[in-house]
């Protein structure tokens, strides 16, 4: 196993999930801010041309008329919320329930609140409600070293899928799965696993997280069957 590559993969996925919910909220607020700024620009564009020589006075008149004040107050509120969220993001030190819930929803994998809470619980050794990088790495190493299939693997499957998904477009091919896995696994075992998990379809067939999730949770126990012959 290439431990340096594994560590780099884990760091990349952790950075993607850590603060995911806040970044998603910031993107929505940025779109809202642009809409509000355009609304304010539209409001000021309808004033008489002569007012352009007195922009400050013109804006004061708009405020008196109630057309500028409301929009500007809304803009200020959005900017303040964005500022607060950026401070919160800087302090984020682990993958939270909201991060994982939001990411799974964006990946069209809307699990229940209880299921997502359990996934965090699988990893959260210090019980602070978040999964730190060290906790995620420990979870990953436990799962790949599990030869009996006894470790909880729900969070692991999400992490593993995102390791395969190099550009985070929430879809991978069987070929990508094989390419990323060969650096870590015996080739014979890998071929058996891929055939068992995904059949012998086209290597470029796209696989979503939902498909990957259903397949690995259905067939993964069979990978530990010592009587299973190589496919």
N, C-alpha and C positions, 0 to 999 in steps of 0.2 A: 504494500500500500504506500502510495506517495503521500506522506503526512503533510508536506508543505502544500500540496495541491488541495488536500482535504481541508486544511485550515483556511486556505484562501477562499475555497467554495463556501465554507461555513460563515466566514466574515462577510462575504458578499450577500448571502441570503439574510443574515442577521441584520445588516444595515438596511436592507430593503424592507424588512418587516418591522424593525424598531422605529416607532413613531409613524407608522403607516397611516393610522387613523387621523393624526394631526395633519400630515401632509395632504391627505385627501380633502380634509376640511379647508386647508389653506388654498388648494386649487379651486374649490367651489367659491370661496370668498374672493379670490382674485378675479374670477369671472363676474361675480356680482359687482365688485368694485369698478371694473371696466364698464359695466352696464350703467352704473350710477353716474360715472364720469361723463358718459355719452349723453345721459339724460340731462345732466347739468349743462353740457355744451349745447344741446338742442334748445334748452330753455333760454339760454343767453343769446342764441343766434336769432331769436325772433324779436329782439329789441330794435327800435329805430336806429338807422345807420348813424345818425348824429351822436348817439350815446357812446359810440366807440371812442370818441375823443375824451370821454370821462368814464373810463372803465370802473373805477372804484365807486363813483356815484351811481353808475348804472346797476352795479351789483347790489348796492344798498337799497335801491328802488325795488329791485327784484325781491329782496328779502322782505321789504315792506308789503309787497304784493303777495308774499307767501310762496313764490315760485322757486326762489333760490335757497331759502332757509331750510326747508324740509329736506331737500335733496342733499345739501351740504352737511346737515346734521347726520343723515344716513351714511354719507361717505366717511365722515369722521368716526362714526360708530364701527363701521366695517374695518377701517384702518386700525382702530384701537384693538379690535378683536384679533386681527392678524398679528399685531405686535405682541399681544399676550400669548398667542399660540406659538409664535416663534421662540419666545422665552421658555415656554413649556417644552418645546421640541429640543431645545439645547440641553435641558435637564433630563431628558429621557435616557434611561440606562437599561431598558429591557423591553421585551415584546409584551404588550399588555393584552388584556382580553379584547379591548376595543380595536387594537391593531389587528389582531388575528381575525376577529369577527368581520371587520371591514375588508380585509384582504380576501378572505374566503368568499364574501359576497361579490366582490369585483371579479373573482375567478369563477363565478356562477356555481359556487359550492356553498349554498346557504344552510349551514348546519344550525342546530338549535342552540340556544344560550347555554343549556346544560352541557351539550357536547363540547362546545368551545371552552367552557370553564374547565371541563375535565381534561382537555388537551393541555391547557396551561398548567393544571395541577400535576400532570405527568412529569413536567419539567421543573416546576418551581420548588426547588429543594429548601429554600429559606423562607418560603411561604409569604413573600412580600407582594404577591399578586402579579408578578412579572417574570418573564424568562430572560435572564441575563445571558450574555454570550457564553460564559463559562458553563452555565447550566445547559444551554443548548448543545454545546460541544460534548459535554458529559453524556447527555441523552443520546446523541448521535453515535458516539463511540460504544455505548452500551448496546445499542440496537444492531450495529454492524458486527459486533462481537458475539451476539446472541446465537448460539447454535441449536437452541431448543425451542425457540419461538415463544418464550415466556415474557419478554419485555413488552410493555405497552408501546404501540408504534403509531398512534394516530398523528401526533405532532411530527414524528419522524417522517412519515409519508409526505406530509406537506413540505417539509424541509428538503427531502430527497427530490421531489418533483421540481422544486424551484432551483435546485442545483443543476438539474438537467436543462431547465428553461433558461438558457444563457442570456436572452434579451428581455425576460420577464413579459412576454406577450401571452402568457398563460396557455401555451400549447407547445407540445414537443412531438418529435417523430420517434419511431422505434429506432431509427438509425442514430439519432442523437442520444437516446438512452444507451445504446450499445457503445457509442464512442466515448461517452463520459464514464461508463462503467468499467471499460477495459483496463483503465489505469489502476483499478482497485481490486478487481476480482480475477480469479482463475477463468480463462476463456471458456473452458468446457462447462464449468458451472454457470457462467454467464449465459451461454447459449441455451442451456437447459432452462434457466430462469426466464429468459425473454420468450422462449417458445411456449413455456407453460403459462406465462402471464398474458401474452398478447398474441399467441398463435404464430403463424408463419405468413403474415400478411405483408403488404408492401412496406419497405423501410421508410418511405416518406409519408405514410399515413399519419395524419395529425391526431394527437391524443390530448384531450383536455384533462384538467385535474379531476373532474368528476368521473371520467372514464378510468383514469389511472387508479383513483381511489377505490372504485367499485371492484376493479380487477384484483388489486393487491390485497384488499381485505377479504375477497372471496377465495383466492388461490394461494395466498402466502403460506398458510399452514402446510400445504402440500410440499413446499420447498424443503421442509424439514423431515420429510418421510424418507428414512434410510433405504427403504425398499424401492423407491422411485428410480427407475432406470434412466440413463441419459437419453434425452430426446434427439 
